[in-house]
Amino acid sequence: MKNWKKVATVSSAVLAAVVLAACSSTSSNSSSTTTASSTSPKDVKGTVTLWVDTPQVAEFKPIVAAFEKEYPNVKVTLTQSPRLI
């Protein structure tokens, strides 16, 4: 059970980082640049596709639901991938 919690925590952090990185913009004007710490979760918008091994899909559904609750303008598509190993 401890391993599942570690996977869930790391996956949530990676997913959040991907969303924030995808939503950031580069600007040549330094005065208009915002940092991730000043961005409200409601200001983050976009879509993310998360590929997960088929046996782990059920474990990721609550993680995706919690993420989408925190970031209501982000749509996460959970996609099953065949087990590679």
Backbone bond lengths (Angstrom), bond angles and torsions (degrees), N, CA, C in turn:
res aa  C-N    CA-C-N  psi(-1)  N-CA   C-N-CA  omega(-1)  CA-C   N-CA-C  phi
1 M - - - 1.451 - - 1.530 110.89 -
2 K 1.335 116.88 -32.32 1.458 119.59 179.90 1.521 110.68 -63.29
3 N 1.330 116.88 -37.41 1.447 121.13 -179.46 1.527 110.88 -62.45
4 W 1.334 118.08 -39.29 1.462 121.55 178.78 1.513 110.56 -62.70
5 K 1.322 117.47 -41.42 1.469 120.86 179.78 1.529 110.78 -64.38
6 K 1.331 116.19 -39.54 1.457 119.54 178.94 1.524 110.22 -65.71
7 V 1.333 117.02 -43.52 1.471 121.43 177.99 1.524 109.80 -61.61
8 A 1.318 117.88 -43.23 1.456 121.67 -179.15 1.526 111.35 -63.88
9 T 1.324 116.95 -43.37 1.460 120.86 -179.52 1.520 111.45 -65.59
10 V 1.321 116.39 -47.57 1.467 120.34 -179.52 1.523 110.59 -64.73
11 S 1.321 116.92 -42.19 1.468 120.54 -179.61 1.525 111.16 -63.44
12 S 1.320 116.60 -40.71 1.465 119.94 178.61 1.519 111.11 -63.45
13 A 1.313 116.22 -42.74 1.459 120.23 179.56 1.525 111.34 -64.70
14 V 1.322 116.70 -42.70 1.466 120.74 179.26 1.519 110.49 -65.38
15 L 1.316 116.60 -42.99 1.454 120.78 179.67 1.528 111.02 -62.20
16 A 1.315 116.90 -43.37 1.463 120.48 178.26 1.523 111.17 -63.64
17 A 1.324 116.69 -41.35 1.464 120.14 179.63 1.523 111.37 -64.81
18 V 1.334 116.76 -39.97 1.468 120.61 179.07 1.517 110.38 -64.01
19 V 1.320 116.51 -44.03 1.467 120.04 -179.18 1.521 110.45 -64.01
20 L 1.303 116.97 -45.92 1.463 119.54 -179.97 1.524 111.56 -65.72
21 A 1.305 117.53 -38.06 1.463 120.17 178.58 1.523 110.74 -68.07
22 A 1.319 117.37 -39.24 1.460 121.04 -179.17 1.522 111.55 -69.41
23 C 1.300 116.65 -28.03 1.462 119.97 -177.02 1.519 112.87 -92.24
24 S 1.310 117.74 -8.71 1.456 119.23 179.80 1.520 109.26 -77.32
25 S 1.299 114.78 154.79 1.458 119.23 178.56 1.521 108.76 -127.69
26 T 1.307 115.38 151.03 1.455 119.00 175.97 1.506 108.32 -96.82
27 S 1.292 114.91 144.36 1.450 120.08 -177.96 1.518 108.78 -141.86
28 S 1.321 116.70 141.46 1.456 119.63 177.33 1.525 111.08 -79.39
29 N 1.313 117.27 -14.62 1.455 122.39 179.00 1.521 108.55 -95.06
30 S 1.334 117.24 108.29 1.466 120.52 -174.92 1.526 112.44 -66.64
31 S 1.313 118.95 -21.57 1.464 120.21 -178.93 1.523 111.94 -74.00
32 S 1.330 118.46 -19.51 1.459 120.15 -179.48 1.524 113.09 -98.15
33 T 1.326 117.39 1.05 1.458 121.26 -179.15 1.519 109.64 -77.76
34 T 1.336 116.32 132.09 1.457 120.45 177.03 1.519 109.00 -110.81
35 T 1.309 115.43 154.82 1.457 119.77 177.73 1.510 109.20 -102.51
36 A 1.321 116.22 160.62 1.463 121.01 -179.11 1.519 111.48 -61.17
37 S 1.330 117.98 -31.21 1.459 120.60 -177.89 1.524 112.30 -70.27
38 S 1.336 118.22 -20.96 1.455 120.21 179.64 1.526 112.40 -96.98
39 T 1.321 116.65 2.45 1.455 121.05 -178.97 1.519 109.81 -93.70
40 S 1.316 115.75 127.30 1.458 121.08 176.88 1.520 109.47 -77.99
41 P 1.344 118.10 146.91 1.467 119.72 177.04 1.526 112.95 -56.17
42 K 1.329 117.16 -29.28 1.466 119.61 179.60 1.527 112.38 -75.12
43 D 1.353 116.93 -16.36 1.461 121.03 178.53 1.524 112.54 -84.16
44 V 1.332 117.04 -16.91 1.467 121.40 -178.87 1.523 108.50 -81.60
45 K 1.332 116.22 127.01 1.467 121.39 -178.02 1.518 109.32 -134.04
46 G 1.320 115.99 148.63 1.450 119.28 175.42 1.515 111.90 149.48
47 T 1.317 114.42 -170.35 1.457 120.94 177.83 1.521 108.77 -131.06
48 V 1.324 115.17 149.08 1.460 121.99 178.92 1.516 107.48 -135.13
49 T 1.320 116.61 135.78 1.460 121.08 172.72 1.515 107.29 -108.33
50 L 1.328 115.67 122.87 1.453 121.77 -178.79 1.521 108.52 -110.42
51 W 1.324 116.85 115.94 1.458 122.20 179.32 1.518 108.10 -92.08
52 V 1.334 116.16 126.25 1.460 122.11 -176.21 1.524 108.79 -133.05
53 D 1.338 116.04 143.53 1.466 119.51 173.61 1.521 108.88 -56.39
54 T 1.306 116.68 139.60 1.466 122.32 -176.56 1.526 113.51 -50.16
55 P 1.330 120.85 -43.67 1.465 119.38 -179.33 1.535 113.82 -65.26
56 Q 1.334 118.43 -17.65 1.453 121.76 -176.18 1.529 113.81 -99.24
57 V 1.314 117.93 -0.77 1.469 120.66 -176.55 1.525 111.26 -58.26
58 A 1.307 117.50 -44.94 1.466 120.73 -178.74 1.527 111.43 -61.62
59 E 1.317 118.12 -33.81 1.460 121.92 179.26 1.522 111.84 -71.57
60 F 1.319 117.55 -29.94 1.456 120.93 -177.19 1.531 113.35 -85.99
61 K 1.316 118.57 -19.21 1.467 120.42 -178.61 1.526 112.61 -57.10
62 P 1.341 121.22 -46.47 1.462 119.31 177.92 1.526 113.14 -67.25
63 I 1.330 116.42 -29.42 1.469 119.74 177.77 1.524 109.65 -67.36
64 V 1.323 116.35 -45.28 1.463 121.00 178.74 1.526 110.49 -63.44
65 A 1.331 117.14 -41.58 1.469 120.68 179.22 1.521 110.96 -62.23
66 A 1.324 117.63 -42.29 1.470 121.11 178.97 1.530 110.71 -66.32
67 F 1.326 116.17 -39.46 1.466 119.93 178.85 1.522 110.73 -64.36
68 E 1.345 116.59 -45.44 1.464 120.06 -179.57 1.529 111.46 -66.92
69 K 1.316 117.69 -27.51 1.470 120.43 175.70 1.525 109.97 -69.92
70 E 1.331 116.02 -40.35 1.470 121.35 179.20 1.537 111.27 -70.76
71 Y 1.330 116.17 -36.91 1.465 122.72 -179.21 1.529 108.44 -119.87
72 P 1.334 118.03 82.14 1.465 120.81 -172.46 1.524 115.28 -65.55
73 N 1.309 118.64 -18.95 1.465 121.04 -179.09 1.527 112.68 -98.17
74 V 1.335 116.35 12.87 1.459 121.53 177.67 1.520 108.21 -114.42
75 K 1.316 116.44 127.39 1.465 122.48 178.27 1.523 108.05 -102.88
76 V 1.332 116.15 123.28 1.455 121.53 178.77 1.519 108.48 -107.03
77 T 1.319 116.32 124.37 1.455 122.08 176.18 1.518 107.58 -102.01
78 L 1.316 115.88 116.77 1.457 121.56 179.13 1.528 108.15 -91.12
79 T 1.327 116.68 115.17 1.456 122.08 -175.06 1.520 110.27 -114.07
80 Q 1.327 115.44 132.44 1.455 120.30 178.41 1.520 110.15 -80.69
81 S 1.305 115.48 135.60 1.459 119.50 174.44 1.516 108.25 -121.93
82 P 1.309 117.40 149.21 1.464 119.31 178.66 1.521 110.18 -65.95
83 R 1.281 115.70 149.69 1.452 120.65 179.68 1.520 108.95 -66.07
84 L 1.324 115.86 125.77 1.458 120.97 -175.96 1.528 112.82 -92.38
85 I 1.311 116.96 -21.41 1.465 119.57 -176.75 1.511 109.34 -114.54
